[in-house]
Amino acid sequence: MQIEVKDPATGALFSFEAKPEQLKGEHGFRIRHMNGSGFFIAHRSGTWRSADDHHVDPDLLANIGLALEGASLSEQITHAVK
């Protein structure tokens, strides 16, 4: 599925592909950038976390999780200065 996610630092929109996947017995999503690179995230203890040792900004992970859960863009975190 395609998801739109705000960059929490700038408010810019990213388009990611999210595919359900299982890694090391854990269910989650493989998140792929348009350039083909990606990482695996899983929902643990109420928080979306990177589960394959890739560093991902916690606020970006939160926004990806919100997008996966069907939240609107206005509900995603933005720290952009106006």
ROVOMI-130870 format. One record per residue (C-alpha): z, x, y; residue number from 0. Coordinates in Angstrom, 2 decimals, m for minus. Each point is the difference from the previous one (the first is absolute). Layout:
BEGIN
+---------+---------+---------+-----+
:       w :       u :       v :   k :
+---------+---------+---------+-----+
:       Z :       X :       Y : NUM :
...
+---------+---------+---------+-----+
//
This chain:
BEGIN
+---------+---------+---------+-----+
:       w :       u :       v :   k :
+---------+---------+---------+-----+
:    0.00 :    0.00 :    0.00 :   0 :
:   m0.65 :    1.12 :    3.55 :   1 :
:    2.98 :    0.11 :    2.35 :   2 :
:    0.23 :    0.68 :    3.72 :   3 :
:    2.94 :    2.10 :    1.10 :   4 :
:    1.20 :    1.08 :    3.44 :   5 :
:    0.70 :    3.65 :    0.63 :   6 :
:    3.63 :   m0.30 :    1.18 :   7 :
:   m0.40 :    2.92 :    2.42 :   8 :
:   m3.14 :   m1.18 :    1.81 :   9 :
:   m0.61 :   m3.63 :   m0.97 :  10 :
:   m3.49 :    0.94 :   m1.28 :  11 :
:   m1.24 :   m1.99 :   m2.99 :  12 :
:   m0.69 :    1.57 :   m3.37 :  13 :
:   m1.87 :   m1.64 :   m2.84 :  14 :
:    1.26 :    0.94 :   m3.46 :  15 :
:   m0.89 :   m1.04 :   m3.51 :  16 :
:    3.05 :   m0.96 :   m2.07 :  17 :
:   m0.36 :   m0.17 :   m3.78 :  18 :
:    2.81 :   m0.96 :   m2.39 :  19 :
:    0.87 :    2.94 :   m2.24 :  20 :
:    2.70 :    1.26 :   m2.32 :  21 :
:    1.22 :    3.59 :    0.35 :  22 :
:    2.63 :    1.50 :   m2.30 :  23 :
:    0.97 :   m3.51 :   m1.12 :  24 :
:    0.44 :   m1.25 :    3.57 :  25 :
:   m2.12 :   m2.83 :    1.41 :  26 :
:   m1.34 :    0.43 :    3.52 :  27 :
:   m3.20 :    0.48 :    1.97 :  28 :
:   m2.47 :    2.84 :    0.42 :  29 :
:   m0.79 :    0.09 :    3.73 :  30 :
:   m3.38 :    1.55 :    0.83 :  31 :
:   m1.25 :    1.14 :    3.40 :  32 :
:   m3.62 :   m0.49 :    0.95 :  33 :
:   m0.56 :    3.75 :   m0.69 :  34 :
:    1.05 :   m0.49 :   m3.63 :  35 :
:    3.39 :    1.71 :    0.13 :  36 :
:    3.00 :   m2.03 :   m0.97 :  37 :
:    3.56 :   m0.32 :   m1.21 :  38 :
:    2.12 :   m2.27 :   m2.22 :  39 :
:    2.75 :   m2.24 :    1.37 :  40 :
:    2.60 :   m2.10 :   m1.77 :  41 :
:    2.64 :   m2.48 :    1.12 :  42 :
:    3.44 :    1.45 :   m0.78 :  43 :
:    3.37 :   m1.37 :    1.06 :  44 :
:   m1.57 :   m2.24 :    2.64 :  45 :
:   m2.14 :    2.75 :    1.58 :  46 :
:   m3.58 :    1.17 :   m0.49 :  47 :
:   m0.02 :    3.69 :   m0.93 :  48 :
:   m2.56 :    2.66 :   m0.83 :  49 :
:    0.35 :    0.54 :   m3.74 :  50 :
:   m2.35 :    2.93 :   m0.60 :  51 :
:    1.58 :    2.70 :    2.20 :  52 :
:   m2.35 :   m0.56 :    2.97 :  53 :
:    1.76 :    0.01 :    3.35 :  54 :
:   m0.74 :   m3.25 :    1.83 :  55 :
:    1.71 :   m1.03 :    3.23 :  56 :
:    2.69 :   m2.59 :   m0.85 :  57 :
:   m1.18 :   m2.40 :    2.74 :  58 :
:   m3.60 :    0.22 :   m1.29 :  59 :
:    1.31 :   m0.75 :   m3.50 :  60 :
:    1.87 :   m2.99 :    1.40 :  61 :
:   m3.20 :   m1.26 :    1.68 :  62 :
:   m1.99 :    0.44 :   m3.21 :  63 :
:    2.68 :   m1.94 :   m1.86 :  64 :
:   m0.08 :   m2.77 :    2.60 :  65 :
:   m3.79 :   m0.21 :   m0.32 :  66 :
:    0.28 :   m0.19 :   m3.81 :  67 :
:    2.54 :   m2.80 :    0.38 :  68 :
:   m2.36 :   m1.97 :    2.24 :  69 :
:    1.74 :    0.54 :    3.35 :  70 :
:   m2.09 :   m0.24 :    3.17 :  71 :
:   m0.93 :    3.05 :    2.07 :  72 :
:    2.41 :   m1.16 :    2.72 :  73 :
:    2.87 :    0.39 :   m2.49 :  74 :
:   m0.80 :    3.66 :   m0.65 :  75 :
:    1.93 :    2.83 :    1.69 :  76 :
:   m1.50 :    1.57 :    3.14 :  77 :
:    1.57 :    2.71 :    2.14 :  78 :
:   m3.04 :    0.34 :    2.30 :  79 :
:    0.82 :    0.48 :    3.66 :  80 :
:   m1.86 :   m2.38 :    2.31 :  81 :
+---------+---------+---------+-----+
//
